[in-house]
Amino acid sequence: MFINCKGTLVDLSKPKVMGILNVTPDSFFDGGKYKDEAKLLNHAEKMLAEGADFIDIGAYSSKPNAEFVSQTEELQRIVPVVELIRKHFPATLISIDTFRAVVAKACVESGAAIINDISAGMLDDKMLETVGQLKVPYIMMHMRGTPQTMVKLTQYDDIVKEMLSYFAERINTARTFGINDIVIDPGFGFAKTLQQNYEVLSKMELFKIAGLPVLAGMSRKSMIYKLLGTTPQEALNGTTVLNTIALSKGANILRVHDVKEAKETVKIFQISECRFASPVRALPSGQI
């Protein structure tokens, strides 16, 4: 199971970690932390040193009720960051968190290798056509409405069944535009209640029916800290637990704020999976 990132073939049969780099003032966890070049580069370097396989850059917060950001402002925020990271860390595989085709095109032309779209092409009717022309992998997420309206759109008869239908339609449409490498993201926290998030997680292996890689993005989200009555800052342990469950359900990519901990989770999960998959042999009598 490979994706082609501008000539670099990435094997997703072994789980990968995508580090988050938000260049927004209002992201729920790290908004406003990376305001200048030094801080941006230090954080990118830290994530790469810790083993990030991708860095996902976003310039438009997609948290519930996020403020609207114009296309011009999004471009002004994100393109210089892509260029900066490519200049200092040219081998970095950069993912762009955007639902706008113009932003996607500008970033790929500046060196980005993946487009990560929270709307699966539903918020910009030029997105799928543009990604098909750019020939880059496309991460499509499940969401209803927009970041400003999604909290009101949580009524489902059968949430997983409806999500599978959504992905079937979106994948088929993406294929008609020549998009070859597709990753699906269940969209934890997007148009879903706390209970619905956990229902989706409990049935996450069903998304493998599409035969495509699956990304899990639950890092420090409200499904953790609201359940535990804490804060995003205290949600690292919960994130690790959910990442472990996601891996057991077949996740191929973990999108996280904390790369070191996620890489450790993957390493332990992989060796444990190998051990558990091995036949159990009886020990000689008297040995434990």
N, C-alpha and C positions, 0 to 999 in steps of 0.2 A: 504494500500500500504506500505509494509514493506520490508526492506533489512536486511539481517542477517550479522552483523559485528562481526565475531568470537564469536557467541553466544549472542550478544546483538542485540535484534530486534529494529530497528529504524523505527518509523512510519513516512513516508514521505507524508501522507495525510495532515499533518501540515508542512508548509515550514520550512526548516532548513537552517542554515548558515554555510558555509565552509570558514574558515579563511586561508589565504595564507601565507605560510612561505617559502620564496625563499632563498636558500643557494647557490646562483649563484652570480658571480661578475658583470653580465651584464644584469640582468632583467630590463625591461623598467622603472619600478617605484622604486623598492627597492633593486636593485642590489648592493651587497657589504655591506648592512647595518648590516647584522648579521654574523659577522666574528668570534666571539668567543663564548664560552659557556654561559657566563653571558648574553650577548645580546640575544642569541637564547632563553634562558630560560625566560628572562624577557618578550620577545615578545610573546612567547607561553603562559606564565602565564596571560599576559594582554588579549589575545584573549579568553582564557578560562574563565577568570573572566567576560568578557563582554558577554559571552554566546555562544561562538562558539560550534557548534554541532560536527564539524570535523575540523581537521587541515590538510591542504594539503601541503605536503613538495615536493619541486622541486629542482633538482640540475642541470638541463639542461635548459637554457633559450629557450623558444619557440617563442620569438618575431621574426618578419620578419628579415631575414638575420642574425640570431643569429650565433655565432661562434660554430663550431663543438666541441663537448666534447667527449672524448673517454669513452668507457664503464668502464675502470678501474678508470678514474678520477671521473666519476659519482658515482660509488660505494664508493670511498673514501670520497666523499663529503657527501653523503646522509645517509649511514648506521649508522655512529656514531651519527648523529642527531636523527634518529629514536630511537636508544638505549638511548640517553640522555633524550629525552622527555618521553619515557616509564618509565625510572628510576625515574624521578621526578614527573611525572603526569601519573601514571599507568592506569588510567581509560580513558585516551584520545583515541578517535577514529581517527587514523592516516590514511590519504589517501596519496598515493604515485603518484606523477606526473612524469610518465616515459613511454616511448614507448619500453623499452627493457625488455625482459623476465627475463634475469639474474638479473637485478636490482629489478624487481618486486618480484622475489622469495626470494632474500636476505633480502629485506625489510620486507616482510610478516613474514619470519622466525625470524626477529628481533622485531616483534610486530605490524607491520602495519596491517590495517584491510580492506583497499580498494585500488584498483588500478585505477588510472585515466590516461587513455591513449589518447593522442591527435590524434593518428593515427588509432584508432579502430582496431589495429592488423595489419595494412597495412605495417608498417615499420620493423616488426620483425615477421617472420612466426611461431615463437615458442610462441608468446605472448598468444594467445587464449588457446592453449593447456596447457600452464603453469597456467593461471588463473583458468581454469577448474579444474586442479589438486589441486590448493590452496584453492578452495572453498570460495572465497571472492567476494564481489560485484565488478562489473566492470563498470567504466564510459567510454563510447566510444564517441569520438568526431568526428565531420565532419571536414575533412581537405583534401586538395589535395597536393600532393608532400611532401616536407619537409619544416621546417622553413626557410631553405636557398633558396627554389625555389617557395614557395607558392604565392608570390606576383605576379608572372607571370601567374598564373593558375586561372584566375578569369572570364573565358569565360563560360557562361551558357546560354542555351536556356530558361530554366525555373528553376531558382535556387532552389526553394522550392520543386518542383516536383522531381528534380534530387537528392536533399538531402534525400527526403523520400525514394527513390529507393535505395540510398546508405545505409541508416539505415536498410531497410528491408533485404538487402543482408547480412550486417554485423551482424545483430541480429540472422538471421537464421544460419549463420556460427558459431557464438558464442554458440548457443544452441547445435550444434552438438558436441561441446567440453565439454558439461555439465555445462556451465555457467548459473546459475539460476537467480541471481540478477543483472540486467542490468539497467544502467541509461544512457540516451542519452543527448548529449551536442551539440547544433547547431554549436558551434565553431565560435563565433563572433570574427572577426578579422583574421581568418585563411582562406586564399585563397578567400577573399571577399573584394570588394571595400566598401567604406563608404556607398554608396547608397544601395548596396546589403545587408549590415549589417542591415540597417533599414527596408528593405523589409522583411528580415527573421524575425526580431523582430515583425513587424506588422502582420505576419502570424504565429507566434510561436505556437498558439493554435493547429495548424494542426499537430504538432509533437506528440500530445497526441493520435493520431490515433493508434500509436504503442502499446498503453496500458501500457507504461512504464513511470517511473519518468523522469523528464526533469531538467537538470542543466543549469542555465544561468550564464555565466562568462563574464561580461562586465566591471568589476571594473577598472576605470581610463584608459580605453583603448582609442585608437586613434579615434574610432568612436564618442567619446565625445569631446576630446580636439581639434581634427582637425576641427570638425564642428564648435566649438565655438572660434577657434583661440587662444587657451590657451595652457596649459601644463598638463602632468599627475598630477602634484602636485596641480593643480587647478580644478581637475575633480571630486571631491567628490560629489558636488551638482548634477552634471550631472549623476553620477553613481546612486545616490539615485532615480532620476527620472526614469532612465532606469530599475532599479530593481523593482520599483513600477509597471511599465508597464509589466515587465516579470511576476510578481506575478499575475497580472490581466489576463495574457495569460496562466496561469496554471503552472508556474515554481514551482518545488518542492525543489530545492536547489539553493541558491545564493552563488556563489564563489566570495569572496571579500577580499580586503586589509583592510577594515575598518569594523570590526565586530560590534561595538557598534551601528553605524548608520544603518547597515543592519538589526540588531535585532529590532531596533526601527521601521524601515520600515515594517518589517513583522508584528509586534504587531499592528501598526496602520492600516495596510491593513486588517488584520484579523478582527478586531473589526468593521471596516468600511464595510467590506464585509457582516458581519452578519447583520449590520444595514440596508444596502441597500437591503438585501435579505428578510427582514421582510416586511409584508404587510403594506402599507401606510394607516393609519386611519385618517379620517377627524377629525379636531379639532372642538370643540363646537363653535358656532357662536360667533364672537367677540374676540376669542383667537388666538394669533400668537406665 
